[in-house]
Amino acid sequence: MLKGILFAVSACFVWGGIYVVPQFMAGFGSVEIALGRYLVFGAISCLVFLKMRVGGHCRYPLSFWGKAICFSLISSVGYYTLLVIALRYATPAICALILGTSPITIAVYGNWKQKEVPFRSLIIPSVLILIGLAMINIPHLGQGASLGSYFLGLICCLLSLTAWTWYVVTNARFLKNNPNLHPSHWCTMIGIGTLFWVVVFGVVLLLFFDNQIHFEKYKTLDADLIHFLLGSAVLGLFCSWVAEFLWNRASFFLPVALVGQLTILETVFAILFVFAIEQRLPPPIETAGMALQLIAILFGIHQFMKRQPLKAL
């Protein structure tokens, strides 16, 4: 259990960067950032795959590759594109508030798909998470967002939340049902599936939206382009391949409902990163909100420790 928790915490730490890195990629649109991230993710995965095949590894049936392509569409391209659009058209507080409920939706949906604990044991941590999210984000709502932007951000966040919830639960069940599938192999297969969708969407953009693509900014190696390339590398390598590997390991060791609750750490780390960049301490109300979320996680871990399914892991 401890090993799974450490993997989950590490994954959330890396994932926290997806909320702050795009803010340094000025001059590039939401779709460009998403495609840049996943182009790097796919390229790294192809290199890892070639190395594994040379060593005689990563040989799986076509059905696994089909799932990898499906999962990559939902978890990578779909989820993150919607998130970046929401961050641009709404405020980060709105995105953090809505997407911050993913620990609750994942825990409830995962426990509904395969009941591992009584639903009443999820009530207290869920309430603590909601209160903590409200304390952190509600003071910032309405800052810099028009009514139209708010609803666009709301829709994108809800769709992104749905995609992420489905993926975390379905991916965890798939890994548990296939214990011989190595997490690094599955991460690599997801990355190759992601590259497939990057190529598809790239072709669509070139064929139908070429007049909206400004190729000039890619021809001069200025500060904006350097920031975009570095940002894409960080997002593709660390926030995609490394985080995906760590999360797959955590999903194998822990019940889905507990893994879901641990995802709140992604929000906590993202907030801490923002304040670290701004070189200031979080206000007392936000500190109290994060403390409540950490209490919710500790309570959830305690509840699962008392359950026989967790002891068997």
N, C-alpha and C positions, 0 to 999 in steps of 0.2 A: 504493500500500500504506500509506504513512504517513497519508494522509487517512482511510483506513478504520480504522486503529488509533486515531487521535484521536477519531473518531466513537464507536467502541466504548468507549474509556476514559471519554468524557463520559457516555455512556448508563449505564455501570456506576456512575459517580459519583452520578448522579441516582437510580438504582435503589437505592443503598445506603440511602436514606431510608425505604424501605418497612419496614425492620426496626426503626426507632426512632420514627417518627411515631405508629404506633398506641399506643405506650406512653404518649403524652400525651393519649389520647382516653379517659380513664377514665369509667366509667359507661355506656359503649356497647358492645354485643356485637360479636362477630366479623362476623356477617352485616350489621349496621348499618354497620360501618366499610367493609366491601367495597362495599355498595350506595352509601354516601355517596361513596366515591372514584369509582366508575364512573358515578354520576349526574353528577358534575362533568365527568368525562372525556367522557361522551356529549353533555352540553350544550355544552361547548366545541367539540366536533367538529361539532355541528349548525351552530353559528355560523360556523365556518370553512367548512363545506360551502356554506352559503348565500352567503357572500362569493365563493367560487370559482365557483359556478353563475352568479352575476350577471356575473362576468367571462368566462363561457363555458368554464370549465374543469371538470375532474372529471366527465367523461362516459364511463362505462365500461359494458360489457355486464352483463346480470343475473347471469351466471356469476361475475363478480368480486364482486358484492354477496353472492351465496350463500356464497362462500369467506370473505368478511369476517365474515359472521354466524357461520359455523362456527369460524373462527379466534378470534373474540372470545369465544366460549363457553369454549374451551379455555384460551386465554392470559390472559384477564382474569378473568372471573367464577369459573371453575373453579379455576384455579391460585391466585389470590390469596385466595379464600375458604378454601381448604384451608390455605394458609399462615397466615392469621390465626388459624384454629381451632387449628392446631398450636402457634402461639406462645402461645395462651391456656391450652391444656390440658397442654402439655409445657413444656420450658424452651427459651429461645432457643439454648442450646448444642446441644441435640438437633437443632433445626431447621437451625441453621447447619452442623452436621456432615453431615447427610443432604443438604440442598439444596446444600451446598458441593461435592458431587461432580458437579454438573451440567456443569462444564467437561469432565469425563471422559466422561460419558454422551453429551453433545452431540457431542464430537469423534469418539468411536467410532461413534455412530449416523450422524452426518453423513458420515464417511468410508466407512461401510458402504453408505450409499445412493448415494454418488458418490465413488469412490476418487480422492483427490487426492494422497495421500502413502502410502508403505508403513506398515502398522500398527505396525511396530517403532519407527518414529520417534515414535509417541505414547506409548511405554512410559515413557521417562524423565520427561517432564513430568507424566504421570499419577501416577507414583510420588511425585514431589516434591510434587504437589498433595495427595495422600493423607496423606503424612507431615506436611505443613504443617497440614492440617485437624486431624489428630490432636493435634498439639502445641498448637493453639489451643483446641480444644473439649473434649478428653477430661478435663482437670482440672475442668471445670465440670459434667460429666455427673452426674446423680443429685441435683443441688441443687434442692430444692423441687418435685420431681415424684414422685408416687406411681407404683406399678407400673401401675395402670390408665391413668393419664394418660400414662405413657411409651408404652404400646402404642397408645393413641389418637393421640398425637403422631407416633409412628412410621408408622402407616398413612397419616395425612394428609400427612406429609412425602413418603412414597414416591409417593403419588398425585400430589402437587404436582410432584415431580421428574419423573415420567413425562409429565405434561401439558406442563411447560416444555421438556423435551427434544424432544418431538414438535413443538411449535410452532416453536422456534428453527430446527430443521432444515427443516421443511416451508415455513416462511415465507421463509427464505433462498432455497430452490430456486424458490419461486414468483416472487420478485422478480427472480432471475437469468433466469428463463424469460420474464419480461415486462418488458424494459428500458424500455419506454415508459411504464410505470406509475410516476408520480412518488412518491417516498417520503412526502411530506407528504399527497398524496392518499390513499395507502393507509393511512396513519396515521389520517386523518380517517374513512375508510370503516370501519376497525376500531372507531373510537370510536362511530360511529353503530350498528354492529352490537352493540357493548357496551350502548348505551342500550336497544336492543330487549330484551336479556336482563334488564336492570335492571327494565324495565317488567313483563316476564313474571313474574319472581320477586317483584316488589313486589305484583302482583295476587294471586299465590298466597299470599303471607304475609297479605294483608288478608282473603282469603276463608277460609283454613283455620287461620291461626294468629293471628288478631286478638286473642285473649285473652292472648297472650304479648307483645304489643307495648304498651309503656308510652308512650302519646302525651303524657302529662303533662310529661315531661322536654323535649319539643320546644316547649312553650308558654311557658316562662320562659327569658329570655335570661340565664342565669347563666354562671358561669365554665366549667362542664363543657360546656355547649352551644356556647359560643364556641370552646373548644378543639376540639370535634368539627367545627364548621364550618370553622375554619381548617385543621385536619388534613385534612379531605376536599378542600379547595381545593388544598392542597399536593400531596396524593397524586394528585388528578385532573389538575391542570395539569402539574406538573413530572414526577412519577413515572409518569405515563401518557402524555399527549400528547407532551411534549417528549422523554422517554426513548424512546418508541416511534419517533418520527421519527429520532432519532440512531441507534437500533439498525437501522432499515431502511436507512439510508445505509451503515452499517458492513457489513451483510449483503450489500449490492450490490458492495462493493469487495473483500471478503475471502473466502477459502475458508471453507466451513462449519466444518471441523475447527479452523481457527485462531480463528474467531469463538467457537467453543465454549470453547476454552482461555481466551480473554480474559474470559469471564464470571466467572472467579474473582475479578476485581477488584471485583465487586459485594460479595462477602463481605469483602474487605479494607477497602473504603470503609465498609461497615456497622460493622465493628469499630472503625475509627478514629473514626467519628461517636459511637459509644457512649462511648469513652474521652474524647473531646472534651467531651461533655455532662457526664460525671462529673469533668472537669477533673483527670485523672490520666494518667500514662503507662502503656502496656501492660507487663505483666511481661515479663522477658527471654524466657521460653519462647514466649509469644505473638508477641513481636517476631521471634524466630527462625522461627516458623511462617509469618508473613507474608512474611519474607524468602525462605523456600523457595518460596513460591507465586510471588513476583515472578521468582525465578530460573527457575521452570518456564515462565513466560510468555516470558521472554527466550529461553530455549532453544527453545520452540515457534516463535517468530518467526524465529529463526535457521534452523531446519529448513525452514520454508516458503520462506524467501528463496532457498534452494538449489534449489527446485523450479521447473520451467519453467511450470506453470500459474499460479504467483503472479507470475512475471515478465511474463506476458502481460496482467495486469490493469492 
